[in-house]
């Protein structure tokens, strides 16, 4: 009986250990998309849905694109910076 309980507890611990990084990434992706929601347009939202990297790298990509288009240090690009900075 005790071995069965320990086996179940070990199985649950292993499952949690494997699921935690995916849950953390999903939550971080949600947080970044929520922060960027006011500054993204529809094409940016579609790009985020198909983005294969993490959410912070998407925020950095938007920031870098803005700096390429408007110049380095442009005040308009600061709105993207807060999305990937913690």
MOWODA-V508365 format. One line per field, one symbol per residue. ss: DSSP state (H for helix, E for strand, - for the rest). psi: psi as a letter, one per 30 degrees, with the letter a starting at -180 (. if undefined). A space follows every 10 residues. Layout:
# MOWODA-V508365
ss = ???
psi = ???
This chain:
# MOWODA-V508365
ss = -HHHHHHHHH HHHHHHHHHH HHHHHHHHHH HHHHHH---- -HHHHHHHH- ----HHHHHH HHHHHHHHHH ----HHHHHH HHHH--
psi = eeeeeeeeee eeeeeeeefe eeeeeeeeee eeeeefeffk aeeeeeeefg kfaleeeeee eeeeeeeeef lkgkffffff efefk.
